[in-house]
């Protein structure tokens, strides 16, 4: 029984990793809808592995390392591949200049900075009740959400048809991952309402965005998340 208790959370983490791997493979093949399902599963597994570990009092250093390694694939490799996919049609041209390499490879900077962000998180003791920088799952929702909304509804076509804007988005995304900006984590420091206004606004606003905008609202959720974090930055100190 101890073996099951100690490894249930790790099994969920590995399920996150498996979903991320499958999602990455299908994204390379162009099956973005399958990737979307895999990312939803990864997000669910990523949430519940920590929840189960705390509930069963089975937190371990092994679990911490497994979690970051799994996130590196699901929320590091996949968004990098998503940007790689979006930049592929532009060949090796940027700002009207012919480059000696494909512009699409710049999209993998998101993967590099995701790795850096996860490594920083593992050694940073200040990110218990808030994040410093955009967390990798949120960044994945932003980047892949833009691709998904474009494919499903032809939304954000102004962005998808402009390699300069996509490269700028890559740079902004990469910076946000390692930025010093404090952002909301859904962990309660206290149970008083006044200490959790940011989370209330985040949840209510997020629901309204999805109701009004549907699929297009998926990447907008992350932008809203960043804005709310900036508005309530004093609460996060």
LONU-20530 format. One line per field, with one value per residue: residue in three letters; x, y, z of N, C-alpha, C in turn. Coordinates in pm, 1 decimal, padded with zeros to 6 digits. Example, Ala and Ser with C-alpha at 12.3 -4.5 7.8 and 13.67 -1.06 7.14 Angstrom:
BEGIN
code	ALA:SER .
nc1	01319.0:01285.0 .
nc2	-00569.0:-00225.0 .
nc3	00780.0:00708.0 .
cac1	01230.0:01367.0 .
cac2	-00450.0:-00106.0 .
cac3	00780.0:00714.0 .
cc1	01320.0:01290.0 .
cc2	-00330.0:00003.0 .
cc3	00780.0:00787.0 .
***
This chain:
BEGIN
code	UNK:UNK:UNK:UNK:UNK:UNK:UNK:UNK:UNK:UNK:UNK:UNK:UNK:UNK:UNK:UNK:UNK:UNK:UNK:UNK:UNK:UNK:UNK:UNK:UNK:UNK:UNK:UNK:UNK:UNK:UNK:UNK:UNK:UNK:UNK:UNK:UNK:UNK:UNK:UNK:UNK:UNK:UNK:UNK:UNK:UNK:UNK:UNK:UNK:UNK:UNK:UNK:UNK:UNK:UNK:UNK:UNK:UNK:UNK:UNK:UNK:UNK:UNK:UNK:UNK:UNK:UNK:UNK:UNK:UNK:UNK:UNK:UNK:UNK:UNK:UNK:UNK:UNK:UNK:UNK:UNK:UNK:UNK:UNK:UNK:UNK:UNK:UNK:UNK:UNK:UNK:UNK:UNK:UNK:UNK:UNK:UNK:UNK:UNK:UNK:UNK:UNK:UNK:UNK:UNK:UNK:UNK:UNK:UNK:UNK:UNK:UNK:UNK:UNK:UNK:UNK:UNK:UNK:UNK:UNK:UNK:UNK:UNK:UNK:UNK:UNK:UNK:UNK:UNK:UNK:UNK:UNK:UNK:UNK:UNK:UNK:UNK:UNK:UNK:UNK:UNK:UNK:UNK:UNK:UNK:UNK:UNK:UNK:UNK:UNK:UNK:UNK:UNK:UNK:UNK:UNK:UNK:UNK:UNK:UNK:UNK:UNK:UNK:UNK:UNK:UNK:UNK:UNK:UNK:UNK:UNK:UNK:UNK:UNK:UNK:UNK:UNK:UNK:UNK:UNK:UNK:UNK:UNK:UNK:UNK:UNK:UNK:UNK:UNK:UNK:UNK:UNK:UNK:UNK:UNK:UNK:UNK:UNK:UNK:UNK:UNK:UNK:UNK:UNK:UNK:UNK:UNK:UNK:UNK:UNK:UNK:UNK:UNK:UNK:UNK:UNK:UNK:UNK:UNK:UNK:UNK:UNK:UNK:UNK:UNK:UNK:UNK:UNK:UNK:UNK:UNK:UNK:UNK:UNK:UNK:UNK:UNK .
nc1	00082.1:00198.0:00367.7:00190.0:00066.4:00284.7:00354.0:00142.6:00099.2:00330.0:00276.3:00069.8:00211.4:00381.1:00186.3:00113.9:00351.2:00348.6:00116.9:00202.3:00414.1:00277.5:00115.0:00308.8:00415.4:00191.1:00149.1:00369.5:00297.9:00090.6:-00160.9:-00334.1:-00565.3:-00568.3:-00341.9:-00437.8:-00624.0:-00447.3:-00296.5:-00487.8:-00532.6:-00275.0:-00264.0:-00461.9:-00356.9:-00122.7:-00219.8:-00347.8:-00145.3:00012.9:-00189.2:-00277.7:-00040.1:-00009.6:-00245.9:-00212.7:00006.6:00254.4:00470.6:00780.0:01133.1:01192.1:00945.1:00925.5:01133.2:01051.4:00815.9:00900.3:01049.1:00853.5:00686.5:00857.6:00841.1:00558.1:00484.2:00692.2:00841.0:00620.3:00486.1:00701.0:00724.2:00477.4:00505.2:00713.9:00575.5:00393.6:00563.3:00676.3:00569.0:00697.0:00949.2:01286.5:01289.7:01295.8:01199.3:01225.2:01471.0:01691.1:01763.6:02024.5:01910.5:01605.3:01328.4:01154.9:01295.5:01349.8:01129.8:01174.3:01304.4:01126.3:01102.8:01361.7:01367.9:01159.7:01268.8:01471.7:01313.1:01179.4:01395.7:01483.7:01259.2:01270.4:01477.8:01415.0:01301.7:01102.1:00869.4:00624.6:00358.9:00302.6:00392.3:00702.7:00737.6:00586.9:00416.1:00490.6:00268.9:00064.9:00187.1:00198.0:-00074.0:-00128.1:00038.2:-00015.9:-00289.6:-00337.7:-00266.0:-00454.5:-00699.6:-00675.3:-00671.5:-00921.2:-01115.1:-01018.1:-00915.9:-00711.9:-00565.6:-00418.5:-00191.3:-00092.1:-00026.7:00195.6:00527.6:00704.8:00558.9:00506.3:00763.3:00827.6:00635.2:00736.4:00973.9:00870.6:00718.3:00922.8:01068.6:00877.3:00856.7:01083.1:01081.3:01081.6:00829.7:00565.0:00319.3:-00011.3:-00064.6:-00261.8:-00281.0:-00378.7:-00286.1:-00397.5:-00732.3:-00901.2:-01117.1:-01024.4:-00757.0:-00756.2:-00868.8:-00763.8:-00763.5:-01034.4:-01129.5:-00984.4:-01087.5:-01365.8:-01358.7:-01223.6:-01408.8:-01615.7:-01485.0:-01444.0:-01710.0:-01811.4:-01629.1:-01554.6:-01362.3:-01175.4:-01125.2:-00939.2:-00646.4:-00676.8:-00740.0:-00494.9:-00370.2:-00544.4:-00495.9:-00231.0:-00271.3:-00444.6:-00272.3:-00080.9:-00235.8:-00308.7:-00064.0:00039.6:-00087.3:00043.9:00289.1 .
nc2	-00121.1:00122.4:00161.3:00212.8:00444.2:00619.8:00646.6:00712.9:00982.3:01020.4:00852.2:00989.6:01213.4:01096.9:01024.9:01273.9:01337.6:01138.3:01211.4:01458.9:01382.4:01234.7:01438.5:01611.5:01455.6:01430.2:01696.7:01757.0:01604.6:01752.9:01719.9:01896.9:01901.8:01662.2:01708.1:01917.3:01784.9:01619.0:01810.0:01917.4:01693.1:01669.9:01906.8:01850.6:01619.6:01734.9:01915.6:01746.4:01574.3:01710.2:01779.2:01526.9:01429.7:01600.8:01544.5:01276.6:01295.9:01252.1:01383.5:01422.9:01441.3:01311.3:01324.0:01599.8:01644.1:01477.0:01604.4:01848.8:01754.4:01625.5:01843.2:01985.7:01864.3:01856.9:02126.0:02271.0:02167.5:02126.1:02389.6:02520.3:02371.2:02433.8:02705.9:02676.7:02536.3:02736.2:02923.5:02796.4:02827.7:03057.1:03018.0:03105.8:03378.5:03698.1:04014.8:04088.1:03997.9:03743.3:03464.9:03241.3:03017.9:02845.5:03045.0:02927.6:02788.0:02968.1:02966.0:02767.3:02884.1:02930.9:02682.9:02657.8:02867.9:02788.3:02565.9:02690.8:02846.9:02648.7:02532.8:02749.9:02782.8:02550.8:02598.0:02829.3:02971.2:03149.7:03123.6:03016.9:03094.2:03252.8:03311.2:03385.8:03537.1:03407.7:03108.1:02780.5:02612.0:02806.8:02965.8:02782.1:02743.2:02996.5:03014.2:02775.2:02800.3:03021.2:02916.2:02709.7:02850.0:02991.1:02786.2:02668.8:02877.6:03070.8:03284.7:03558.0:03596.4:03809.6:03794.4:03537.5:03552.9:03704.1:03703.6:03858.2:03954.9:03710.1:03626.8:03831.5:03777.9:03534.2:03620.2:03784.8:03600.1:03425.5:03598.6:03660.7:03418.5:03406.2:03641.5:03897.5:03954.1:03924.6:03673.6:03537.9:03253.4:02967.2:02901.4:02911.7:03151.9:03256.7:03211.6:03421.5:03653.4:03905.4:03868.3:03727.4:03843.1:03872.9:03614.7:03558.8:03751.8:03662.3:03403.9:03454.5:03639.6:03484.3:03278.7:03429.3:03525.6:03288.4:03215.3:03425.3:03442.3:03186.9:02942.8:03124.9:03267.3:03127.6:03182.0:03444.7:03425.2:03392.6:03636.3:03798.3:03689.9:03773.6:04051.0:04081.4:03988.2:04189.8:04408.8:04337.3:04327.1:04407.8:04248.1:04012.8:04035.6 .
nc3	00000.0:00071.5:-00142.9:-00352.1:-00254.1:-00242.2:-00506.7:-00669.6:-00741.2:-00893.1:-01105.3:-01228.7:-01310.1:-01498.6:-01678.2:-01768.2:-01902.8:-02102.9:-02247.0:-02338.6:-02505.8:-02705.2:-02803.2:-02909.5:-03118.5:-03287.9:-03351.0:-03506.2:-03723.5:-03811.9:-03705.2:-03534.1:-03377.0:-03234.0:-03082.8:-02927.0:-02762.6:-02624.3:-02486.8:-02314.2:-02154.1:-02045.2:-01893.3:-01705.2:-01577.7:-01480.4:-01294.1:-01108.5:-01017.4:-00830.5:-00649.3:-00560.3:-00449.1:-00230.2:-00091.1:-00022.2:00128.2:00006.2:-00098.5:-00265.2:-00344.3:-00578.4:-00708.5:-00751.5:-00936.5:-01146.8:-01219.8:-01331.2:-01547.7:-01698.4:-01754.4:-01914.6:-02161.4:-02224.6:-02184.5:-02281.2:-02504.3:-02676.3:-02710.3:-02834.0:-03069.7:-03175.6:-03241.7:-03422.0:-03619.7:-03697.0:-03808.9:-04023.4:-04294.9:-04389.4:-04481.6:-04524.9:-04489.3:-04341.2:-04231.7:-04493.9:-04561.3:-04671.2:-04491.4:-04366.3:-04266.6:-04177.5:-04079.3:-03904.8:-03708.3:-03512.2:-03353.2:-03168.2:-02962.3:-02763.1:-02644.0:-02537.5:-02347.8:-02188.7:-02068.2:-01922.0:-01753.6:-01600.2:-01467.7:-01312.8:-01152.3:-00996.8:-00818.5:-00693.1:-00405.1:-00356.2:-00496.4:-00396.8:-00331.7:-00542.7:-00886.5:-01046.5:-01336.8:-01639.1:-01607.6:-01741.8:-01833.1:-01878.6:-02073.4:-02278.7:-02330.9:-02432.9:-02670.0:-02821.0:-02818.2:-02983.2:-03232.9:-03251.1:-03243.9:-03480.5:-03672.4:-03630.3:-03640.4:-03806.9:-03673.8:-03551.7:-03784.0:-03880.1:-03733.0:-03785.9:-04050.3:-04069.5:-04045.6:-03899.8:-03679.7:-03556.3:-03485.5:-03309.1:-03113.4:-03027.5:-02905.7:-02700.7:-02556.8:-02474.1:-02310.6:-02112.0:-01978.0:-01815.5:-01683.2:-01420.2:-01334.0:-01109.6:-01086.4:-01062.5:-00861.2:-00812.3:-00538.2:-00203.0:00022.7:00250.0:00378.5:00362.0:00199.9:00116.6:00069.4:-00157.9:-00380.9:-00637.3:-00743.7:-00749.0:-00934.3:-01151.9:-01201.7:-01244.4:-01458.1:-01646.9:-01700.8:-01819.3:-02047.6:-02194.0:-02235.2:-02395.1:-02609.8:-02686.8:-02856.8:-02952.3:-02728.6:-02579.9:-02600.5:-02520.0:-02255.1:-02125.7:-02171.0:-02027.8:-01775.4:-01730.3:-01723.8:-01500.0:-01303.2:-01307.2:-01225.0:-00965.2:-00835.1:-00588.8:-00403.9:-00443.0:-00329.7 .
cac1	00000.0:00286.5:00419.1:00084.3:00049.8:00401.8:00379.4:00022.9:00124.9:00431.8:00209.1:-00002.4:00313.4:00422.9:00074.6:00132.6:00461.6:00303.1:00025.0:00283.2:00487.3:00181.1:00075.9:00419.5:00423.3:00079.3:00166.1:00465.1:00222.4:-00013.0:-00289.9:-00339.8:-00678.6:-00522.5:-00251.3:-00520.9:-00676.2:-00333.9:-00259.7:-00590.1:-00501.2:-00152.1:-00300.3:-00536.3:-00261.7:-00028.9:-00289.3:-00381.7:-00031.2:00044.8:-00302.6:-00275.1:00079.5:-00037.7:-00354.2:-00160.5:00130.8:00354.3:00564.4:00916.1:01224.9:01172.9:00825.0:00957.3:01213.7:00966.9:00718.1:00966.5:01087.3:00731.1:00643.4:00948.6:00788.9:00420.1:00469.6:00815.2:00860.5:00498.1:00467.5:00807.7:00686.1:00362.3:00558.3:00787.4:00470.9:00336.1:00664.0:00724.1:00535.4:00771.8:01080.8:01402.5:01283.5:01252.9:01223.4:01264.1:01609.3:01704.1:01850.4:02088.3:01836.7:01461.0:01276.3:01080.7:01379.2:01343.3:01020.5:01223.3:01351.5:01025.9:01142.3:01482.5:01335.8:01075.6:01364.0:01534.8:01211.5:01156.5:01515.2:01479.3:01150.7:01311.2:01572.3:01365.2:01218.1:01003.7:00753.3:00533.0:00221.1:00291.4:00497.4:00781.8:00735.8:00472.1:00439.4:00494.0:00136.3:-00004.7:00251.7:00155.7:-00212.0:-00121.6:00097.0:-00094.4:-00425.3:-00341.6:-00266.3:-00581.5:-00806.5:-00658.4:-00710.5:-01063.7:-01202.7:-00942.2:-00891.9:-00573.2:-00498.7:-00321.2:-00069.7:-00043.6:00021.1:00305.3:00638.5:00767.7:00478.6:00525.2:00896.7:00815.8:00561.8:00831.7:01064.4:00793.5:00686.1:01046.7:01101.4:00778.3:00885.3:01191.2:01071.4:01062.5:00691.0:00495.2:00190.7:-00098.6:-00067.8:-00391.3:-00262.3:-00430.8:-00197.3:-00495.9:-00866.8:-00981.3:-01150.5:-00944.2:-00625.8:-00772.4:-00946.8:-00706.5:-00807.2:-01177.7:-01139.3:-00928.0:-01181.9:-01489.9:-01327.8:-01189.2:-01533.0:-01686.1:-01410.5:-01473.0:-01851.2:-01833.1:-01538.4:-01537.4:-01226.9:-01090.0:-01094.3:-00836.0:-00526.2:-00712.9:-00735.4:-00358.9:-00349.2:-00622.1:-00422.6:-00116.2:-00323.7:-00492.1:-00153.5:-00019.5:-00325.6:-00306.2:00073.5:00066.9:-00137.6:00134.7:00415.1 .
cac2	00000.0:00238.6:00179.0:00278.1:00580.2:00701.3:00657.3:00751.8:01113.4:01003.7:00791.2:01098.2:01295.1:01024.1:01035.2:01407.8:01325.4:01057.3:01294.2:01559.5:01317.4:01205.0:01566.6:01662.8:01374.3:01464.1:01833.0:01746.1:01550.2:01848.2:01685.7:01989.0:01870.9:01557.4:01776.2:01993.4:01688.7:01576.2:01919.1:01922.3:01582.3:01705.9:02006.9:01781.7:01536.1:01823.7:01970.2:01645.7:01506.0:01785.4:01768.2:01392.5:01419.1:01668.5:01474.3:01149.6:01326.2:01172.4:01471.3:01370.1:01506.5:01243.4:01379.7:01735.7:01634.7:01418.9:01704.5:01943.6:01685.4:01605.1:01975.6:02029.4:01813.1:01900.5:02271.4:02331.1:02122.9:02144.5:02527.9:02550.4:02310.2:02508.3:02824.8:02622.2:02504.9:02860.9:02997.6:02715.4:02877.9:03176.3:02981.9:03166.8:03524.4:03777.7:04156.6:04099.0:03951.9:03598.2:03412.9:03113.3:02910.8:02867.5:03128.2:02841.3:02742.5:03068.5:02927.9:02677.0:02961.4:02912.1:02560.5:02686.2:02951.5:02707.0:02485.6:02782.0:02885.7:02535.5:02518.5:02859.5:02753.2:02443.4:02644.2:02955.2:02944.5:03256.0:03101.1:02924.0:03141.7:03325.3:03279.5:03493.7:03503.7:03330.6:02964.0:02712.4:02573.1:02924.7:03003.6:02682.9:02777.3:03116.1:02988.5:02676.1:02853.0:03105.6:02825.7:02636.9:02944.2:03022.1:02669.4:02640.0:02991.7:03168.6:03400.2:03605.1:03579.8:03919.2:03747.0:03416.2:03584.5:03800.7:03636.5:03951.4:03951.9:03580.4:03627.1:03920.5:03701.7:03436.4:03691.0:03828.4:03478.5:03378.4:03689.9:03646.0:03296.5:03427.4:03779.5:03909.9:03991.3:03828.1:03635.1:03465.4:03107.8:02934.5:02846.0:03006.7:03185.7:03260.2:03182.5:03543.8:03702.7:04023.1:03822.9:03644.0:03913.2:03848.7:03482.7:03570.8:03824.0:03577.0:03295.5:03509.0:03695.2:03374.8:03212.7:03519.9:03527.6:03164.9:03217.3:03522.7:03428.3:03047.0:02897.1:03243.2:03316.1:03047.6:03262.5:03567.9:03393.3:03414.5:03781.3:03845.6:03643.6:03862.7:04182.9:04072.8:03975.6:04322.2:04495.5:04295.8:04290.9:04430.4:04131.6:03901.7:04060.9 .
cac3	00000.0:00072.2:-00278.1:-00429.9:-00203.0:-00274.0:-00650.2:-00744.9:-00800.3:-00997.5:-01221.0:-01295.9:-01376.4:-01618.5:-01772.5:-01827.2:-01998.4:-02216.1:-02325.9:-02406.3:-02615.5:-02811.4:-02860.6:-02990.6:-03240.8:-03376.2:-03398.7:-03616.9:-03836.9:-03850.6:-03643.8:-03420.8:-03290.0:-03142.5:-02990.2:-02833.3:-02664.2:-02542.8:-02396.9:-02209.0:-02063.5:-01973.4:-01793.8:-01599.0:-01503.2:-01411.7:-01176.4:-01008.8:-00955.5:-00709.6:-00556.9:-00502.4:-00365.2:-00102.8:-00022.7:00030.0:00199.8:-00065.3:-00167.8:-00265.1:-00437.4:-00706.5:-00769.5:-00797.0:-01058.4:-01251.5:-01261.5:-01421.0:-01671.2:-01775.9:-01802.2:-02020.4:-02288.6:-02248.8:-02183.2:-02330.0:-02642.2:-02757.1:-02758.7:-02928.3:-03197.1:-03227.9:-03308.1:-03537.1:-03717.4:-03747.7:-03885.7:-04136.3:-04429.9:-04428.2:-04534.0:-04457.9:-04508.8:-04226.3:-04260.1:-04633.7:-04576.0:-04682.2:-04385.6:-04400.4:-04199.2:-04177.4:-03970.7:-03812.1:-03597.1:-03406.0:-03264.7:-03063.6:-02848.0:-02658.5:-02574.7:-02460.2:-02232.3:-02100.6:-01991.1:-01827.4:-01655.3:-01510.6:-01383.8:-01215.9:-01057.9:-00906.3:-00716.3:-00638.3:-00287.3:-00341.1:-00583.2:-00331.0:-00343.9:-00668.5:-00983.3:-01106.2:-01478.1:-01686.7:-01592.4:-01872.4:-01885.4:-01931.1:-02198.0:-02378.5:-02367.2:-02517.3:-02801.7:-02895.2:-02831.1:-03103.0:-03348.4:-03254.1:-03280.7:-03622.7:-03750.4:-03613.3:-03670.3:-03884.6:-03587.1:-03540.3:-03913.5:-03894.0:-03668.1:-03850.8:-04185.2:-04058.3:-03976.8:-03805.4:-03557.0:-03491.5:-03422.2:-03193.3:-03013.3:-02973.7:-02815.1:-02583.6:-02482.9:-02411.6:-02200.6:-02005.0:-01902.7:-01717.6:-01635.6:-01275.1:-01304.9:-01024.4:-01142.6:-00970.0:-00849.5:-00751.4:-00404.5:-00106.0:00134.6:00357.7:00328.3:00365.3:00066.5:00081.3:00023.3:-00277.8:-00482.3:-00769.5:-00789.8:-00778.5:-01061.5:-01256.3:-01232.1:-01302.4:-01589.2:-01736.8:-01742.3:-01911.1:-02174.0:-02267.3:-02275.1:-02502.3:-02723.9:-02725.5:-02887.0:-02967.0:-02594.3:-02512.9:-02578.1:-02449.4:-02112.3:-02074.5:-02170.4:-01913.1:-01657.3:-01712.8:-01686.0:-01361.6:-01218.3:-01297.8:-01147.6:-00824.6:-00801.9:-00446.1:-00330.7:-00464.9:-00260.7 .
cc1	00085.8:00340.9:00316.9:00067.6:00164.0:00418.9:00257.5:00044.0:00227.8:00372.6:00132.5:00095.4:00360.7:00312.6:00077.3:00240.6:00419.2:00210.9:00100.8:00359.3:00395.6:00137.9:00182.4:00429.1:00313.2:00089.0:00264.0:00394.8:00111.3:-00149.9:-00308.9:-00455.4:-00644.9:-00428.8:-00329.7:-00576.5:-00564.8:-00292.5:-00360.7:-00564.0:-00376.6:-00180.5:-00373.0:-00441.9:-00164.8:-00091.7:-00305.2:-00260.6:00010.6:-00064.4:-00300.6:-00155.6:00055.9:-00143.3:-00305.4:-00034.0:00246.8:00448.3:00705.4:01002.6:01215.2:01053.5:00848.7:01033.6:01132.3:00870.6:00780.6:01003.9:00965.9:00682.4:00730.6:00900.5:00651.4:00407.7:00599.0:00839.3:00738.3:00476.5:00577.6:00777.3:00567.6:00409.7:00640.3:00690.6:00417.0:00433.4:00711.0:00689.3:00622.5:00914.1:01194.1:01407.9:01227.5:01293.5:01269.5:01405.7:01610.2:01808.6:01913.5:02020.9:01688.4:01417.4:01209.6:01163.5:01382.7:01232.6:01064.5:01288.8:01252.8:01058.1:01263.7:01450.2:01238.3:01163.3:01429.8:01437.5:01187.4:01275.3:01518.4:01374.8:01194.1:01404.0:01528.5:01269.0:01107.0:00875.3:00656.5:00387.6:00199.8:00404.2:00576.9:00799.7:00614.1:00502.3:00423.4:00357.3:00059.5:00055.2:00212.0:00013.4:-00214.7:-00075.5:00014.4:-00237.6:-00441.1:-00347.4:-00401.2:-00696.3:-00798.4:-00707.2:-00861.4:-01152.9:-01138.2:-00921.6:-00743.2:-00495.3:-00395.4:-00186.7:-00008.3:00012.8:00138.9:00419.1:00706.9:00692.6:00496.2:00661.3:00895.3:00740.2:00652.4:00923.7:00993.1:00760.5:00808.1:01084.5:01006.0:00806.9:00987.6:01188.2:01053.5:00919.5:00623.8:00355.6:00117.3:-00075.7:-00194.0:-00374.7:-00302.8:-00331.8:-00278.7:-00632.5:-00957.4:-00999.6:-01058.7:-00804.8:-00634.0:-00859.0:-00894.9:-00754.5:-00955.2:-01198.1:-01089.6:-01027.1:-01307.8:-01466.2:-01294.7:-01311.9:-01607.6:-01617.4:-01441.7:-01617.2:-01871.9:-01749.9:-01515.9:-01391.6:-01128.7:-01045.8:-00982.3:-00705.9:-00554.6:-00713.2:-00599.7:-00326.8:-00422.9:-00551.2:-00304.3:-00163.0:-00369.2:-00374.4:-00085.5:-00104.5:-00315.1:-00164.2:00105.0:00020.2:-00040.1:00268.5:00416.0 .
cc2	00126.7:00268.0:00252.6:00422.8:00670.7:00727.2:00693.5:00885.8:01104.2:00942.0:00896.5:01189.9:01228.6:01023.5:01170.9:01401.4:01248.2:01138.2:01400.1:01502.4:01288.9:01333.2:01623.4:01588.3:01413.4:01606.5:01835.9:01695.6:01643.5:01820.5:01768.8:01958.9:01761.2:01618.2:01853.9:01902.5:01645.2:01684.9:01934.7:01812.5:01613.3:01807.4:01943.8:01698.1:01622.6:01884.3:01864.2:01573.4:01577.1:01774.4:01633.5:01375.7:01484.5:01594.7:01345.1:01169.0:01247.5:01260.5:01414.4:01446.9:01443.5:01301.4:01519.3:01731.7:01578.6:01522.7:01802.3:01878.7:01661.0:01736.9:02025.2:01982.3:01873.1:02051.2:02344.1:02296.6:02154.5:02290.1:02570.9:02494.3:02382.6:02633.9:02785.3:02596.5:02633.3:02938.0:02923.4:02773.5:02993.1:03145.3:03043.1:03318.3:03593.2:03922.0:04177.1:04053.4:03799.6:03549.6:03280.5:02993.8:02944.8:02949.1:03041.4:02798.3:02843.0:03035.6:02839.8:02750.9:02951.1:02787.0:02584.9:02765.7:02881.5:02621.5:02571.2:02820.4:02773.5:02514.0:02626.4:02831.3:02649.9:02490.8:02774.8:02926.3:03047.5:03231.0:02998.7:02964.8:03232.0:03279.4:03404.4:03458.0:03419.4:03181.6:02892.9:02662.3:02691.4:02969.6:02908.8:02710.4:02899.1:03081.5:02888.1:02724.4:02942.2:03020.9:02757.1:02727.3:02980.9:02907.0:02645.0:02753.1:03096.7:03298.0:03433.3:03587.0:03689.7:03878.7:03631.0:03442.7:03681.5:03738.4:03727.0:03950.6:03820.0:03571.5:03717.6:03851.0:03597.4:03501.7:03734.5:03708.8:03427.6:03466.3:03673.2:03524.9:03318.7:03568.3:03782.3:03944.7:03882.8:03802.2:03540.0:03315.9:03073.1:02856.4:02952.1:03027.2:03196.1:03232.8:03304.5:03598.4:03816.4:03985.2:03744.8:03709.8:03882.3:03716.8:03483.6:03639.5:03737.7:03469.2:03348.5:03564.1:03588.0:03302.1:03298.2:03525.3:03404.6:03161.4:03307.3:03495.5:03283.9:03010.3:03014.3:03295.9:03241.2:03125.6:03393.2:03547.3:03426.0:03563.1:03843.8:03810.0:03735.7:03999.9:04183.1:04061.2:04110.8:04416.7:04465.6:04261.3:04310.2:04313.1:04014.5:03920.9:03996.4 .
cc3	00000.0:-00066.7:-00364.2:-00386.6:-00247.0:-00423.1:-00734.0:-00814.8:-00912.9:-01123.7:-01299.4:-01370.0:-01504.7:-01723.7:-01843.0:-01934.6:-02122.9:-02306.8:-02403.5:-02524.1:-02734.1:-02881.2:-02951.4:-03123.4:-03338.8:-03428.4:-03515.4:-03743.2:-03883.9:-03791.7:-03516.7:-03325.6:-03190.4:-03038.7:-02885.4:-02723.9:-02569.3:-02444.6:-02283.8:-02106.5:-01980.6:-01863.6:-01675.7:-01512.8:-01422.5:-01287.3:-01068.3:-00950.5:-00827.2:-00604.6:-00485.1:-00409.6:-00229.5:-00023.0:00043.5:00112.4:00139.6:-00147.8:-00157.1:-00363.5:-00575.0:-00780.4:-00824.8:-00929.3:-01174.4:-01307.6:-01360.7:-01553.6:-01760.4:-01835.1:-01916.5:-02157.0:-02318.4:-02264.9:-02222.0:-02475.8:-02728.3:-02800.0:-02855.3:-03065.9:-03260.1:-03301.0:-03430.5:-03652.5:-03780.3:-03836.3:-04010.9:-04273.3:-04478.5:-04475.4:-04454.8:-04476.6:-04384.1:-04250.3:-04404.5:-04662.4:-04582.9:-04582.0:-04428.2:-04333.1:-04202.2:-04056.5:-03863.5:-03691.4:-03482.9:-03306.6:-03149.9:-02947.9:-02732.2:-02577.4:-02485.5:-02333.8:-02137.0:-02010.2:-01883.6:-01717.0:-01553.8:-01416.9:-01275.3:-01108.5:-00954.1:-00794.9:-00650.0:-00523.8:-00269.7:-00419.4:-00524.1:-00351.4:-00465.1:-00759.6:-01014.9:-01252.6:-01512.1:-01674.8:-01726.9:-01920.3:-01945.8:-02063.6:-02311.5:-02425.4:-02459.3:-02658.4:-02881.9:-02915.5:-02952.1:-03228.9:-03363.0:-03297.6:-03428.6:-03709.6:-03745.2:-03665.1:-03758.8:-03806.0:-03584.7:-03670.7:-03936.7:-03835.1:-03745.5:-03991.1:-04186.2:-03977.7:-03874.7:-03672.4:-03482.9:-03422.0:-03298.9:-03079.7:-02948.4:-02871.7:-02687.1:-02495.1:-02406.7:-02292.8:-02083.5:-01917.6:-01792.0:-01659.5:-01483.9:-01235.6:-01220.8:-01079.8:-01048.9:-00977.3:-00772.3:-00620.2:-00303.5:00008.3:00262.5:00295.4:00332.0:00224.0:00024.2:00030.5:-00107.4:-00384.6:-00622.8:-00826.8:-00826.0:-00913.6:-01176.7:-01298.2:-01300.2:-01442.3:-01690.8:-01789.2:-01844.5:-02047.2:-02257.5:-02316.3:-02397.4:-02627.5:-02767.7:-02746.7:-02896.2:-02830.4:-02524.9:-02495.1:-02504.7:-02299.0:-02052.7:-02069.3:-02052.3:-01782.3:-01627.6:-01664.8:-01540.7:-01265.7:-01199.8:-01212.3:-00998.9:-00777.7:-00653.9:-00361.7:-00339.4:-00393.5:-00122.3 .
***
